[in-house]
């Protein structure tokens, strides 16, 4: 077992114990400073989830080779070896026997070293990707002026990367004040697609996930989880209408593109890492698992589209959209057309048949979104009844 101090920049948040053989976090003791994750309300249970979620998925391509070269049995050990450093916040772990400052280890310093590495007390080197989660192959390119996240996609004609570009196009057409990440797309050298975007965090701005916001706060039983999230953000100093408009827009656009993976680590709020003041919602990002991304892509019905499981505050789209207050937050007339959708996907190598199927399913979601905008209830119950009436 090894003991570390959990640090936020140069401030100590608490102490933790890591199992040297498994890399698992065993114990966390908060020091009461209010600087720990989960809005300062961290305990061992919460921090175990935090640690697990911070490690790179073991299924990531080439990860086993990276682990072998680093002498680590798993990605949690690799995370500990890299001091749990991340590009999206200022937390890290400091071995108690080392006199290290944040300025010695922060990842933004790495561009002055070769191969995107920075020396680690003569033993190894820090990897800016040791705390980079998600399904796609991804890495930080820090040779550019600003850190750039690159995500590569090979399954199903690289559709996850293409979906990020499509979501960007949709948001661009809306000319919205809602913040969103802009992804640029291109071809990899080995017949895949990649998308890339600039980091929306920096030395002075960090991401606090929705998961930390919810888990670190007491819920009011008379409110939905969706409304509790908005309430908590408002209590943290974010203007309530701002966060509500953001959530309504994100939820409705997620519905339109069938984003099934808006889990609570895929959105959140931004915080000044120096003053700890909360700034506003983080931009919309990570929409790759959308536009009916799956192996056996087929033309669907309205009912089958609503029956798909999602990962968010709730497990279905109908439960999510019923929380939307502003049904006009998305301009339906400015959404990408069916023809534009087909043209965009085929222009990056998608077979026309697949692009048409994607566009036709998307058209059904637009129809439902327009009905929702006009006051209709969108639910599996109504769709089942309509199907039965049609059959009669």
C-alpha positions in Angstrom: 0.0 0.0 0.0 1.2 3.5 -0.8 0.0 6.7 0.7 -0.5 9.9 -1.3 -1.8 13.4 -0.8 -4.7 14.3 -3.1 -3.7 17.7 -4.4 -5.7 20.5 -6.2 -2.8 22.4 -7.7 -0.6 23.1 -4.7 -3.3 22.7 -2.1 -3.8 19.5 -0.1 -7.4 18.1 -0.3 -6.9 15.0 1.7 -5.0 11.7 1.9 -5.5 8.4 0.0 -4.1 4.9 0.0 -3.5 3.1 -3.2 -3.0 -0.7 -3.4 0.3 -1.2 -5.1 -0.7 -4.6 -6.5 -4.0 -3.6 -8.1 -3.9 0.2 -8.4 -7.2 0.4 -6.6 -8.0 3.2 -4.2 -8.6 1.8 -0.8 -9.1 4.7 1.6 -9.7 8.4 1.2 -9.7 10.9 4.1 -10.8 14.4 3.4 -9.1 17.2 5.3 -12.1 19.5 5.4 -10.6 22.2 3.1 -13.6 22.0 0.8 -11.3 21.4 -2.2 -11.9 17.7 -2.8 -13.9 16.4 -5.7 -17.6 16.1 -5.4 -17.9 19.8 -4.4 -15.7 19.2 -1.4 -17.9 16.3 -0.1 -15.6 13.4 -1.0 -15.4 10.2 1.0 -14.0 6.8 0.3 -17.0 5.5 -1.5 -17.2 8.5 -3.9 -13.5 8.6 -4.4 -13.4 4.9 -5.4 -15.8 5.8 -8.2 -13.8 8.9 -9.1 -10.6 6.8 -9.3 -12.2 4.1 -11.4 -13.6 6.6 -13.8 -10.4 8.5 -14.2 -8.4 5.5 -15.4 -8.2 4.7 -19.2 -10.5 1.9 -20.3 -8.5 -1.3 -20.6 -10.2 -2.0 -24.0 -8.5 1.0 -25.6 -6.4 0.0 -28.6 -2.7 -0.5 -27.9 -3.4 -0.1 -24.2 -2.0 -3.5 -23.3 1.3 -2.6 -25.0 1.4 0.8 -23.2 0.9 -1.0 -19.9 3.6 -3.6 -20.7 6.1 -0.9 -21.5 5.2 1.1 -18.3 5.5 -2.1 -16.2 1.9 -1.8 -15.0 -0.6 -4.6 -14.7 -3.6 -2.5 -15.3 -4.8 1.0 -16.1 -5.4 2.0 -12.5 -1.7 1.3 -11.7 -0.8 3.3 -14.8 -3.0 6.1 -13.5 -1.2 6.1 -10.1 2.2 6.0 -11.9 1.2 9.1 -13.8 0.0 10.8 -10.5 -3.6 10.8 -11.8 -2.9 13.9 -13.8 -5.6 15.0 -16.2 -6.0 17.7 -18.9 -9.5 18.6 -17.7 -8.9 19.5 -14.1 -6.1 20.4 -11.6 -6.3 17.3 -9.4 -3.3 15.0 -8.9 -1.8 12.8 -6.3 1.6 13.5 -4.7 3.7 10.7 -3.1 4.3 11.7 0.5 8.1 11.2 0.1 8.4 13.6 -2.8 8.6 17.4 -2.6 6.7 18.1 -5.8 4.8 21.3 -6.8 2.0 21.4 -9.4 4.3 23.5 -11.6 6.7 20.6 -11.7 4.2 18.1 -13.0 1.2 19.9 -14.7 0.6 18.5 -18.2 0.5 21.9 -19.9 4.3 22.0 -19.4 4.8 18.9 -21.5 5.0 20.7 -24.9 8.5 21.8 -24.0 9.6 18.1 -23.9 10.0 15.6 -26.7 7.5 12.9 -27.5 4.8 14.7 -25.4 6.5 13.6 -22.1 7.7 15.3 -19.0 10.3 13.8 -16.7 9.0 12.0 -13.6 11.6 12.0 -10.8 14.0 9.9 -13.0 11.7 6.9 -12.9 9.2 7.2 -15.7 7.3 10.0 -17.5 3.9 11.5 -17.3 1.4 10.6 -19.9 -1.3 13.2 -20.7 -3.6 10.3 -21.7 -3.5 8.3 -18.5 -6.7 9.8 -17.3 -8.5 9.9 -20.7 -11.7 7.9 -20.7 -14.3 7.0 -23.3 -14.8 4.4 -26.0 -13.0 5.8 -29.0 -9.2 5.7 -29.6 -8.1 9.2 -28.4 -5.1 11.2 -27.4 -4.1 14.7 -26.6 -1.9 16.4 -29.2 0.0 19.0 -27.3 2.4 20.0 -30.0 -0.1 22.6 -31.1 -0.6 26.0 -29.6 -3.5 24.8 -27.6 -4.0 21.2 -26.5 -6.0 19.3 -29.1 -8.0 16.2 -28.4 -7.9 13.7 -31.3 -10.4 10.9 -31.5 -10.0 8.1 -34.1 -12.8 5.9 -35.3 -12.7 2.7 -37.4 -15.9 0.8 -36.7 -18.8 1.1 -39.1 -16.9 3.4 -41.5 -15.7 5.6 -38.7 -19.2 6.7 -37.8 -18.4 7.9 -34.3 -16.1 10.6 -35.6 -18.6 11.4 -38.4 -21.3 11.8 -35.8 -19.2 14.4 -33.9 -18.8 16.4 -37.1 -22.6 16.1 -37.8 -23.4 17.3 -34.3 -21.1 20.3 -34.9 -22.8 21.1 -38.1 -26.2 21.0 -36.4 -25.1 23.4 -33.7 -23.5 25.7 -36.2 -26.7 26.0 -38.2 -28.6 26.9 -35.0 -26.4 30.0 -34.5 -27.0 29.4 -30.8 -25.5 31.1 -27.8 -25.3 27.6 -26.1 -21.7 26.6 -25.9 -20.6 23.5 -27.8 -17.3 22.0 -28.9 -16.5 22.2 -32.6 -15.0 19.1 -34.1 -13.1 19.0 -37.3 -13.0 15.7 -39.3 -10.5 14.0 -41.5 -9.2 10.7 -42.8 -6.6 8.7 -40.9 -3.7 7.0 -42.8 -5.2 3.6 -42.2 -8.7 4.0 -43.6 -10.4 5.4 -40.6 -11.8 8.8 -39.7 -10.6 11.1 -37.0 -12.2 14.2 -35.3 -10.2 16.8 -33.4 -11.1 19.7 -31.1 -9.4 22.2 -29.0 -9.4 21.8 -25.2 -12.1 23.8 -23.4 -10.1 23.6 -20.2 -6.8 25.3 -19.3 -4.5 26.0 -16.4 -7.2 28.3 -15.0 -10.5 26.6 -16.1 -11.4 23.0 -15.1 -14.4 20.7 -15.7 -16.6 19.5 -12.9 -18.7 16.6 -14.2 -22.5 16.4 -13.6 -21.8 13.2 -11.8 -19.7 15.0 -9.2 -22.4 17.8 -8.9 -25.1 15.2 -8.2 -23.1 12.9 -6.0 -21.7 15.7 -4.0 -25.0 17.3 -3.1 -28.2 16.4 -1.2 -31.2 15.8 -3.4 -34.6 17.3 -2.9 -37.2 14.5 -3.1 -39.9 16.7 -4.6 -37.7 17.5 -7.7 -36.6 15.3 -10.6 -32.9 14.6 -10.9 -32.8 16.9 -13.9 -34.3 19.8 -11.9 -32.1 19.0 -8.9 -29.0 19.3 -11.1 -30.2 22.7 -12.3 -31.0 23.8 -8.7 -27.6 22.8 -7.5 -25.8 24.6 -10.3 -27.8 27.7 -9.4 -26.8 27.3 -5.8 -23.2 27.2 -6.9 -23.5 30.6 -8.5 -24.5 29.8 -12.1 -27.5 31.8 -13.3 -30.5 29.4 -13.2 -31.9 30.4 -16.6 -28.5 29.9 -18.2 -28.1 26.3 -16.9 -31.8 25.5 -17.7 -31.6 26.8 -21.2 -28.4 24.8 -21.7 -29.9 21.6 -20.3 -33.1 22.0 -22.4 -31.1 22.6 -25.6 -28.7 19.7 -24.9 -31.5 17.3 -24.1 -33.6 18.2 -27.1 -30.6 18.1 -29.6 -29.6 14.8 -28.0 -33.1 13.5 -28.7 -33.0 14.7 -32.3 -29.6 13.0 -33.1 -30.4 10.0 -30.8 -27.3 10.4 -28.6 -27.5 7.4 -26.3 -24.4 8.2 -24.3 -25.0 11.5 -22.4 -23.8 9.9 -19.2 -23.0 12.1 -16.2 -19.3 12.3 -17.1 -20.2 13.6 -20.6 -21.4 17.0 -19.4 -20.9 19.3 -16.5 -19.9 22.8 -15.5 -16.7 24.9 -15.6 -14.9 26.2 -12.6 -12.1 28.7 -12.1 -9.4 26.5 -10.7 -7.7 29.4 -8.9 -10.8 31.0 -7.2 -13.0 27.9 -7.3 -15.8 30.1 -8.6 -18.3 28.3 -10.9 -18.4 29.9 -14.3 -21.2 28.2 -16.3 -22.1 25.0 -18.2 -19.2 23.2 -20.0 -19.8 23.2 -23.8 -21.6 20.3 -25.3 -19.1 17.5 -26.2 -18.8 13.8 -27.0 -21.8 13.1 -29.3 -20.1 10.1 -31.1 -22.7 7.5 -29.9 -25.5 9.0 -31.9 -27.2 8.9 -35.3 -28.1 5.2 -34.7 -24.5 4.1 -34.3 -24.6 0.3 -34.3 -23.5 -2.6 -36.3 -26.8 -3.8 -37.6 -28.1 -0.4 -38.8 -31.7 -0.7 -40.1 -34.7 1.5 -40.8 -36.6 2.0 -37.6 -40.0 3.0 -36.5 -40.9 5.8 -34.1 -41.6 3.2 -31.4 -38.3 1.3 -31.9 -36.4 4.5 -31.7 -38.0 5.4 -28.4 -37.4 1.9 -27.0 -33.6 2.3 -27.2 -31.8 2.6 -23.9 -29.8 5.7 -23.1 -27.3 6.6 -20.4 -28.1 9.9 -18.7 -30.2 11.0 -15.7 -32.7 8.5 -16.9 -32.6 5.4 -19.1 -35.0 6.5 -21.9 -35.5 9.5 -24.1 -39.1 10.0 -23.1 -38.1 10.4 -19.5 -35.4 12.9 -20.4 -37.5 15.2 -22.7 -40.4 15.4 -20.3 -38.2 17.6 -18.2 -37.7 20.2 -20.9 -39.3 23.5 -20.0 -38.6 25.5 -23.2 -39.9 23.4 -26.1 -38.8 26.1 -28.6 -35.1 26.1 -27.5 -34.1 24.4 -30.8 -35.1 26.0 -34.2 -36.5 23.1 -36.1 -36.3 25.0 -39.4 -32.6 25.4 -39.0 -31.8 21.7 -38.5 -29.7 19.9 -41.2 -32.0 18.6 -44.0 -32.3 14.9 -44.9 -30.5 15.7 -48.2 -27.7 17.5 -46.4 -27.3 14.6 -44.0 -27.0 12.1 -46.8 -24.5 14.3 -48.6 -22.4 14.8 -45.5 -22.1 11.1 -44.6 -21.4 10.0 -48.2 -18.8 12.7 -48.7 -16.7 10.9 -46.0 -16.9 7.5 -47.6 -20.2 6.1 -46.2 -22.1 3.8 -48.5 -25.1 5.6 -49.9 -27.5 3.0 -48.6 -26.2 3.4 -45.0 -26.3 7.2 -45.3 -29.9 7.0 -46.5 -30.9 4.7 -43.6 -29.3 7.1 -41.1 -31.1 10.1 -42.7 -34.5 8.4 -42.7 -34.2 7.5 -39.0 -33.1 11.1 -38.3 -36.2 12.3 -40.2 -38.4 10.4 -37.8 -36.7 12.0 -34.8 -37.2 15.5 -36.4 -40.9 14.7 -36.9 -41.3 13.8 -33.2 -39.3 16.8 -32.2 -41.6 19.1 -34.2 -44.6 17.5 -32.5 -43.0 17.9 -29.1 -42.4 21.6 -29.9 -46.1 22.0 -30.6 -47.1 20.5 -27.3 -47.5 16.8 -28.0 -46.4 14.1 -25.5 -43.8 11.8 -27.0 -43.8 8.4 -25.3 -43.7 4.7 -26.0 -47.2 4.4 -24.6 -48.6 6.8 -27.3 -46.6 5.1 -30.0 -47.8 1.7 -29.0 -51.4 2.9 -29.0 -51.0 4.5 -32.4 -49.5 1.3 -33.8 -52.5 -0.7 -32.5 -55.0 1.7 -33.9 -53.2 1.6 -37.3 -53.3 -2.2 -37.3 -57.1 -2.2 -36.6 
